[in-house]
Amino acid sequence: ILVLDSSFNPPTLAHRALLTESLASFPKDYFDASIVLFSTRNVDKQLTGASVLQRAQMMEIMARQFGDTTNSINTSTKALENIAVALTPHGRFIDKSIHIQTFFKHQFDANVTIKLYFIMGFDTITRFLDPVYYPEGRDTALEPFFRHSHLICADR
């Protein structure tokens, strides 16, 4: 599952490009689905601009546009046909990954293993690896994340 986590304030053509360019980097239908994800609690910033509801509505419009245009997009894949909008209260990617994994384990067989691919810009990867966010120790915190999650470094 391809995951695009962003503030979506508002969703832009750049968000669309991050998703489609990431898909184009893998074989067609490598991903079964994709998620556009918004965290209601960012670890670094306060929520400003559009409300949580407004962002969710804009994300839904963006997701529907992918569904409506997949036949005309060169990267038309299952990932664009099976796109979900998700909100999470978690700010750290390690917690977002656990949250998504737990959701799918409750929806499907508890033994199912979901591989998540998080699209991140270089600035986000730098923050992701910063030990300041891991009081329990960065390596200890990230080890379970990398068992079922991968990073895609996207150039903006």
N, CA, C and O of each residue as an XYZ file, in Angstrom:
624
protein
N       0.856     -1.177      0.000
C       0.000      0.000      0.000
C       0.897      1.233      0.000
O       1.816      1.355      0.810
N       0.610      2.132     -0.919
C       1.346      3.384     -1.028
C       0.656      4.428     -0.150
O      -0.560      4.603     -0.231
N       1.432      5.121      0.690
C       0.864      6.088      1.630
C       1.451      7.469      1.361
O       2.666      7.662      1.405
N       0.566      8.423      1.083
C       0.970      9.821      0.951
C       0.429     10.560      2.161
O      -0.770     10.815      2.269
N       1.329     10.898      3.064
C       0.974     11.612      4.284
C       1.342     13.075      4.095
O       2.475     13.399      3.740
N       0.382     13.949      4.334
C       0.631     15.374      4.134
C      -0.371     16.176      4.946
O      -1.310     15.628      5.523
N      -0.153     17.498      4.981
C      -1.113     18.369      5.661
C      -2.310     18.682      4.760
O      -3.367     19.068      5.260
N      -2.163     18.524      3.459
C      -3.261     18.747      2.502
C      -3.986     20.065      2.780
O      -5.205     20.096      2.950
N      -3.217     21.146      2.822
C      -3.780     22.458      3.144
C      -3.448     23.465      2.047
O      -2.623     24.351      2.271
N      -4.043     23.364      0.909
C      -4.993     22.368      0.402
C      -4.242     21.290     -0.381
O      -3.030     21.398     -0.568
N      -4.948     20.251     -0.842
C      -4.329     19.306     -1.771
C      -3.970     20.054     -3.059
O      -4.731     20.899     -3.532
N      -2.817     19.734     -3.609
C      -2.335     20.457     -4.789
C      -1.939     19.485     -5.898
O      -1.968     18.267     -5.724
N      -1.572     20.051     -7.027
C      -1.043     19.236     -8.120
C       0.248     18.541     -7.693
O       0.568     17.463     -8.194
N       0.989     19.153     -6.771
C       2.219     18.526     -6.269
C       1.899     17.230     -5.520
O       2.635     16.251     -5.638
N       0.813     17.219     -4.755
C       0.402     15.981     -4.078
C       0.082     14.906     -5.114
O       0.495     13.754     -4.985
N      -0.641     15.300     -6.113
C      -1.003     14.366     -7.192
C       0.258     13.814     -7.857
O       0.360     12.617     -8.124
N       1.213     14.701     -8.119
C       2.460     14.287     -8.762
C       3.270     13.353     -7.862
O       3.859     12.389     -8.349
N       3.308     13.624     -6.568
C       4.026     12.732     -5.649
C       3.475     11.316     -5.737
O       4.231     10.344     -5.761
N       2.170     11.211     -5.785
C       1.537      9.893     -5.852
C       1.795      9.228     -7.207
O       2.221      8.074     -7.260
N       1.542      9.942     -8.283
C       1.686      9.322     -9.607
C       3.147      9.034     -9.950
O       3.442      8.009    -10.565
N       4.062      9.918     -9.564
C       5.482      9.675     -9.842
C       6.006      8.502     -9.018
O       6.826      7.722     -9.502
N       5.543      8.374     -7.793
C       5.947      7.224     -6.974
C       5.439      5.934     -7.596
O       6.167      4.943     -7.665
N       4.190      5.945     -8.048
C       3.635      4.761     -8.711
C       4.428      4.410     -9.965
O       4.667      3.236    -10.249
N       4.832      5.427    -10.708
C       5.560      5.197    -11.955
C       6.950      4.607    -11.714
O       7.562      4.069    -12.636
N       7.449      4.706    -10.485
C       8.772      4.168    -10.151
C       8.756      2.667     -9.891
O       9.808      2.052     -9.720
N       7.580      2.086     -9.861
C       7.425      0.658     -9.580
C       6.706     -0.003    -10.750
O       6.065      0.676    -11.552
N       6.812     -1.334    -10.848
C       6.056     -2.023    -11.907
C       4.554     -1.778    -11.757
O       4.046     -1.603    -10.650
N       3.865     -1.771    -12.879
C       2.412     -1.560    -12.874
C       1.757     -2.569    -11.931
O       2.120     -3.745    -11.917
N       0.815     -2.108    -11.167
C       0.057     -2.920    -10.207
C       0.915     -3.541     -9.108
O       0.534     -4.551     -8.517
N       2.069     -2.942     -8.835
C       2.879     -3.369     -7.691
C       2.108     -3.116     -6.394
O       2.160     -3.915     -5.459
N       1.394     -1.991     -6.358
C       0.610     -1.624     -5.175
C      -0.844     -2.028     -5.370
O      -1.416     -1.837     -6.443
N      -1.428     -2.584     -4.331
C      -2.841     -2.963     -4.373
C      -3.759     -1.786     -4.083
O      -4.913     -1.768     -4.512
N      -3.240     -0.801     -3.351
C      -4.069      0.329     -2.932
C      -3.161      1.482     -2.538
O      -1.942      1.334     -2.440
N      -3.776      2.622     -2.315
C      -3.040      3.772     -1.801
C      -3.905      4.497     -0.780
O      -5.132      4.394     -0.778
N      -3.224      5.227      0.078
C      -3.896      5.987      1.135
C      -3.366      7.409      1.100
O      -2.154      7.625      1.071
N      -4.271      8.380      1.101
C      -3.877      9.757      1.375
C      -4.215      9.976      2.844
O      -5.361      9.826      3.266
N      -3.195     10.332      3.606
C      -3.277     10.333      5.065
C      -3.005     11.714      5.624
O      -2.060     12.390      5.217
N      -3.836     12.123      6.554
C      -3.651     13.399      7.246
C      -3.617     13.152      8.742
O      -4.508     12.513      9.301
N      -2.577     13.667      9.381
C      -2.461     13.565     10.831
C      -3.076     14.806     11.469
O      -2.716     15.935     11.136
N      -3.994     14.580     12.377
C      -4.647     15.700     13.058
C      -3.738     16.315     14.122
O      -4.031     17.384     14.657
N      -2.636     15.633     14.422
C      -1.657     16.148     15.390
C      -0.258     16.033     14.804
O       0.338     14.955     14.814
N       0.259     17.128     14.301
C       1.610     17.143     13.751
C       2.600     17.311     14.896
O       2.335     18.061     15.836
N       3.737     16.624     14.830
C       4.709     16.715     15.917
C       5.430     18.055     15.943
O       5.997     18.422     16.972
N       5.425     18.794     14.838
C       6.181     20.042     14.754
C       5.354     21.315     14.663
O       5.841     22.390     15.013
N       4.103     21.215     14.197
C       3.348     22.438     13.932
C       1.914     22.335     14.422
O       1.356     21.249     14.581
N       1.345     23.497     14.652
C      -0.066     23.584     15.002
C      -0.894     23.580     13.717
O      -0.410     23.953     12.649
N      -2.133     23.156     13.840
C      -3.057     23.164     12.710
C      -3.468     24.607     12.411
O      -4.016     25.298     13.269
N      -3.194     25.047     11.187
C      -3.619     26.380     10.749
C      -4.248     26.240      9.372
O      -4.039     25.244      8.680
N      -5.010     27.234      8.985
C      -5.650     27.196      7.671
C      -6.934     26.399      7.723
O      -7.760     26.584      8.616
N      -7.094     25.509      6.758
C      -8.325     24.716      6.651
C      -8.512     23.834      7.884
O      -7.547     23.365      8.487
N      -9.769     23.623      8.238
C     -10.092     22.761      9.381
C      -9.857     21.295      9.013
O      -9.655     20.968      7.844
N      -9.885     20.428     10.004
C      -9.733     18.991      9.760
C     -10.824     18.511      8.803
O     -10.536     17.775      7.859
N     -12.068     18.921      9.036
C     -13.172     18.514      8.163
C     -12.955     19.006      6.734
O     -13.145     18.247      5.783
N     -12.560     20.263      6.575
C     -12.327     20.807      5.234
C     -11.212     20.049      4.513
O     -11.317     19.766      3.319
N     -10.155     19.727      5.237
C      -9.053     18.976      4.619
C      -9.523     17.589      4.194
O      -9.203     17.128      3.099
N     -10.280     16.931      5.061
C     -10.793     15.593      4.727
C     -11.675     15.661      3.483
O     -11.605     14.784      2.622
N     -12.494     16.689      3.390
C     -13.357     16.835      2.217
C     -12.535     17.091      0.955
O     -12.831     16.536     -0.104
N     -11.501     17.931      1.066
C     -10.646     18.197     -0.098
C      -9.873     16.945     -0.504
O      -9.687     16.684     -1.693
N      -9.422     16.172      0.486
C      -8.720     14.918      0.196
C      -9.650     13.936     -0.511
O      -9.230     13.217     -1.418
N     -10.912     13.912     -0.092
C     -11.885     13.029     -0.740
C     -12.093     13.433     -2.202
O     -12.162     12.576     -3.082
N     -12.189     14.721     -2.453
C     -12.338     15.204     -3.832
C     -11.129     14.772     -4.665
O     -11.283     14.297     -5.790
N      -9.925     14.939     -4.106
C      -8.718     14.538     -4.821
C      -8.731     13.034     -5.108
O      -8.400     12.612     -6.216
N      -9.107     12.236     -4.127
C      -9.152     10.780     -4.306
C     -10.171     10.395     -5.374
O      -9.912      9.514     -6.194
N     -11.325     11.051     -5.365
C     -12.349     10.765     -6.387
C     -11.850     11.131     -7.781
O     -12.146     10.438     -8.754
N     -11.093     12.221     -7.874
C     -10.546     12.617     -9.174
C      -9.590     11.560     -9.704
O      -9.562     11.304    -10.908
N      -8.812     10.946     -8.832
C      -7.955      9.838     -9.269
C      -8.810      8.708     -9.801
O      -8.517      8.152    -10.859
N      -9.856      8.365     -9.085
C     -10.741      7.286     -9.513
C     -11.429      7.583    -10.829
O     -11.639      6.679    -11.638
N     -11.782      8.843    -11.053
C     -12.471      9.235    -12.288
C     -11.546      9.293    -13.495
O     -11.999      9.177    -14.633
N     -10.245      9.473    -13.251
C      -9.330      9.690    -14.374
C      -8.312      8.578    -14.545
O      -7.397      8.717    -15.357
N      -8.436      7.476    -13.809
C      -7.395      6.446    -13.897
C      -7.231      5.892    -15.301
O      -6.126      5.493    -15.667
N      -8.268      5.852    -16.084
C      -8.131      5.310    -17.436
C      -7.292      6.211    -18.334
O      -6.737      5.750    -19.332
N      -7.197      7.488    -17.986
C      -6.442      8.405    -18.837
C      -5.042      8.690    -18.298
O      -4.268      9.402    -18.938
N      -4.711      8.148    -17.139
C      -3.395      8.379    -16.554
C      -2.484      7.217    -16.927
O      -2.867      6.054    -16.800
N      -1.288      7.532    -17.383
C      -0.351      6.474    -17.767
C      -0.045      5.529    -16.617
O       0.259      4.358    -16.842
N      -0.121      6.022    -15.395
C       0.184      5.194    -14.233
C      -1.082      4.592    -13.638
O      -1.123      4.280    -12.448
N      -2.103      4.431    -14.453
C      -3.352      3.836    -13.992
C      -3.073      2.466    -13.392
O      -2.553      1.574    -14.063
N      -3.416      2.314    -12.152
C      -3.139      1.067    -11.444
C      -4.229      0.799    -10.432
O      -5.107      1.630    -10.199
N      -4.155     -0.383     -9.832
C      -5.068     -0.712     -8.736
C      -4.924      0.305     -7.613
O      -5.896      0.618     -6.925
N      -3.711      0.821     -7.426
C      -3.466      1.768     -6.338
C      -4.285      3.043     -6.487
O      -4.664      3.653     -5.487
N      -4.562      3.452     -7.721
C      -5.380      4.646     -7.930
C      -6.864      4.319     -7.939
O      -7.692      5.174     -7.625
N      -7.200      3.105     -8.290
C      -8.600      2.689     -8.252
C      -9.038      2.395     -6.816
O     -10.203      2.577     -6.466
N      -8.098      1.940     -5.994
C      -8.366      1.608     -4.590
C      -7.671      2.620     -3.692
O      -6.748      2.281     -2.951
N      -8.122      3.853     -3.768
C      -7.501      4.919     -2.984
C      -8.422      5.283     -1.826
O      -9.629      5.452     -1.999
N      -7.830      5.398     -0.649
C      -8.602      5.705      0.556
C      -8.118      7.010      1.167
O      -6.951      7.381      1.045
N      -9.033      7.692      1.820
C      -8.717      8.882      2.598
C      -8.708      8.458      4.055
O      -9.643      7.812      4.526
N      -7.651      8.822      4.770
C      -7.552      8.415      6.170
C      -7.052      9.569      7.030
O      -6.239     10.388      6.602
N      -7.560      9.604      8.247
C      -7.103     10.555      9.253
C      -6.526      9.757     10.411
O      -6.997      8.662     10.721
N      -5.510     10.311     11.042
C      -4.913      9.660     12.202
C      -4.575     10.707     13.254
O      -4.228     11.838     12.916
N      -4.675     10.336     14.523
C      -4.257     11.264     15.570
C      -2.750     11.200     15.825
O      -2.230     11.949     16.652
N      -2.055     10.320     15.127
C      -0.633     10.094     15.385
C       0.241     11.028     14.560
O      -0.007     11.243     13.374
N       1.257     11.574     15.195
C       2.173     12.480     14.523
C       3.424     11.803     13.998
O       3.986     12.235     12.992
N       3.869     10.738     14.672
C       5.099     10.059     14.257
C       4.777      8.955     13.247
O       3.762      8.269     13.368
N       5.643      8.795     12.262
C       5.415      7.781     11.232
C       5.405      6.375     11.809
O       4.685      5.507     11.315
N       6.193      6.144     12.847
C       6.184      4.801     13.438
C       4.808      4.485     14.005
O       4.348      3.346     13.925
N       4.158      5.476     14.572
C       2.814      5.274     15.125
C       1.762      5.201     14.021
O       0.792      4.452     14.135
N       1.952      5.972     12.959
C       1.030      5.909     11.815
C       1.063      4.517     11.197
O       0.022      3.958     10.854
N       2.256      3.967     11.058
C       2.406      2.633     10.483
C       1.679      1.591     11.331
O       0.957      0.748     10.799
N       1.868      1.650     12.636
C       1.185      0.714     13.545
C      -0.324      0.876     13.432
O      -1.054     -0.115     13.395
N      -0.795      2.119     13.376
C      -2.221      2.419     13.281
C      -2.821      1.804     12.007
O      -3.881      1.181     12.057
N      -2.148      1.979     10.884
C      -2.639      1.429      9.613
C      -2.603     -0.096      9.647
O      -3.561     -0.751      9.238
N      -1.496     -0.660     10.135
C      -1.387     -2.126     10.235
C      -2.512     -2.697     11.097
O      -3.134     -3.694     10.731
N      -2.770     -2.066     12.236
C      -3.821     -2.530     13.145
C      -5.186     -2.467     12.474
O      -5.990     -3.388     12.614
N      -5.450     -1.391     11.750
C      -6.720     -1.267     11.035
C      -6.913     -2.445     10.087
O      -7.967     -3.082     10.094
N      -5.904     -2.738      9.273
C      -6.044     -3.819      8.295
C      -6.130     -5.189      8.956
O      -6.815     -6.077      8.448
N      -5.452     -5.370     10.067
C      -5.547     -6.653     10.775
C      -6.960     -6.866     11.317
O      -7.432     -8.001     11.388
N      -7.639     -5.773     11.700
C      -9.027     -5.885     12.160
C     -10.004     -6.068     11.002
O     -11.059     -6.678     11.176
N      -9.669     -5.553      9.837
C     -10.554     -5.655      8.677
C     -10.429     -6.995      7.962
O     -11.393     -7.495      7.382
N      -9.240     -7.563      8.011
C      -8.957     -8.801      7.286
C      -8.414     -9.831      8.264
O      -8.556     -9.677      9.477
N      -7.816    -10.840      7.757
C      -7.186    -11.876      8.564
C      -6.111    -11.247      9.460
O      -5.286    -10.462      8.993
N      -6.130    -11.596     10.731
C      -5.163    -11.036     11.676
C      -3.727    -11.402     11.309
O      -2.786    -10.750     11.762
N      -3.554    -12.427     10.503
C      -2.210    -12.852     10.112
C      -1.711    -12.183      8.838
O      -0.587    -12.429      8.402
N      -2.544    -11.339      8.243
C      -2.144    -10.684      7.001
C      -0.998     -9.704      7.287
O      -0.994     -9.003      8.299
N      -0.045     -9.677      6.382
C       1.059     -8.733      6.495
C       0.901     -7.694      5.396
O       0.870     -8.018      4.209
N       0.804     -6.471      5.807
C       0.654     -5.356      4.871
C       1.997     -4.646      4.778
O       2.591     -4.292      5.797
N       2.467     -4.442      3.575
C       3.686     -3.667      3.352
C       3.270     -2.240      3.004
O       2.526     -2.013      2.050
N       3.755     -1.293      3.784
C       3.435      0.114      3.575
C       4.646      0.828      2.984
O       5.784      0.596      3.392
N       4.381      1.690      2.026
C       5.417      2.500      1.401
C       5.037      3.962      1.606
O       4.107      4.462      0.974
N       5.759      4.644      2.491
C       5.483      6.040      2.804
C       6.287      6.943      1.874
O       7.511      6.837      1.799
N       5.593      7.827      1.170
C       6.242      8.819      0.314
C       6.645      9.992      1.201
O       5.813     10.559      1.909
N       7.930     10.352      1.156
C       8.419     11.475      1.961
C       9.372     12.323      1.137
O      10.125     11.818      0.305
N       9.321     13.613      1.387
C      10.328     14.500      0.836
C      11.583     14.402      1.688
O      11.552     13.864      2.795
N      12.682     14.920      1.171
C      13.952     14.827      1.885
C      13.872     15.479      3.260
O      14.429     14.961      4.227
N      13.178     16.621      3.352
C      13.048     17.308      4.640
C      12.309     16.442      5.660
O      12.650     16.446      6.842
N      11.312     15.710      5.211
C      10.558     14.837      6.111
C      11.402     13.638      6.524
O      11.354     13.220      7.681
N      12.168     13.082      5.603
C      13.046     11.959      5.963
C      14.077     12.411      6.994
O      14.401     11.663      7.916
N      14.591     13.623      6.844
C      15.543     14.156      7.822
C      14.897     14.223      9.201
O      15.509     13.826     10.192
N      13.664     14.723      9.270
C      12.949     14.766     10.559
C      12.638     13.359     11.058
O      12.750     13.083     12.252
N      12.250     12.472     10.147
C      11.927     11.092     10.498
C      13.107     10.416     11.203
O      12.912      9.638     12.137
N      14.322     10.712     10.756
C      15.519     10.079     11.319
C      16.114     10.835     12.503
O      17.078     10.368     13.109
N      15.559     11.985     12.840
C      16.096     12.801     13.928
C      15.818     12.138     15.278
O      14.660     11.893     15.615
N      16.871     11.845     16.056
C      16.689     11.169     17.346
C      15.824     11.941     18.348
O      15.320     11.349     19.302
N      15.647     13.237     18.149
C      14.866     14.038     19.096
C      13.424     13.531     19.234
O      12.792     13.749     20.267
N      12.906     12.863     18.210
C      11.525     12.382     18.230
C      11.372     11.003     18.874
O      10.265     10.471     18.958
N      12.485     10.433     19.325
C      12.446      9.068     19.842
C      13.077      8.978     21.229
O      14.238      8.591     21.354
N      12.323      9.333     22.277
C      12.881      9.252     23.631
C      13.291      7.826     24.006
O      14.155      7.627     24.860
N      12.670      6.843     23.367
C      12.992      5.444     23.629
C      14.248      4.998     22.885
O      14.680      3.855     23.035
N      14.832      5.879     22.090
C      16.003      5.560     21.273
C      15.573      5.347     19.836
O      14.667      4.560     19.563
N      16.220      6.046     18.916
C      15.809      6.006     17.513
C      15.851      4.602     16.924
O      14.879      4.159     16.313
N      16.962      3.901     17.100
C      17.088      2.580     16.482
C      16.058      1.611     17.037
O      15.479      0.820     16.292
N      15.827      1.670     18.342
C      14.816      0.814     18.977
C      13.430      1.130     18.433
O      12.640      0.223     18.174
N      13.136      2.410     18.260
C      11.815      2.829     17.775
C      11.602      2.479     16.304
O      10.502      2.094     15.910
N      12.645      2.612     15.498
C      12.489      2.425     14.054
C      12.555      0.968     13.609
O      12.067      0.634     12.529
N      13.144      0.105     14.410
C      13.287     -1.299     14.009
C      11.945     -1.936     13.657
O      11.845     -2.551     12.596
N      10.903     -1.823     14.495
C       9.618     -2.418     14.096
C       8.986     -1.726     12.880
O       8.288     -2.369     12.096
N       9.227     -0.431     12.722
C       8.693      0.297     11.565
C       9.193     -0.339     10.271
O       8.414     -0.591      9.351
N      10.497     -0.594     10.208
C      11.086     -1.091      8.968
C      10.816     -2.575      8.716
O      11.194     -3.095      7.666
N      10.174     -3.260      9.652
C       9.768     -4.642      9.384
C       8.678     -4.693      8.323
O       8.645     -5.614      7.507
N       7.773     -3.691      8.333
C       6.622     -3.721      7.421
C       6.432     -2.422      6.639
O       5.453     -2.272      5.909
N       7.365     -1.491      6.792
C       7.216     -0.203      6.114
C       8.505      0.166      5.392
O       9.606     -0.196      5.805
N       8.327      0.893      4.308
C       9.447      1.340      3.484
C       9.288      2.835      3.243
O       8.197      3.389      3.384
N      10.392      3.476      2.879
C      10.366      4.898      2.556
C      10.613      5.089      1.066
O      11.448      4.414      0.464
N       9.876      6.013      0.492
C      10.132      6.462     -0.877
C      10.509      7.929     -0.753
O       9.689      8.756     -0.354
N      11.746      8.248     -1.094
C      12.194      9.632     -1.025
C      11.821     10.318     -2.331
O      12.321      9.966     -3.400
N      10.946     11.288     -2.227
C      10.441     11.984     -3.412
C      11.100     13.350     -3.524
O      11.243     14.071     -2.536
N      11.488     13.685     -4.717
C      12.046     14.998     -5.002
C      10.889     15.931     -5.316
O      10.047     15.623     -6.161
N      10.847     17.060     -4.645
C       9.719     17.978     -4.843
C       9.871     18.794     -6.063
O       9.006     19.614     -6.369
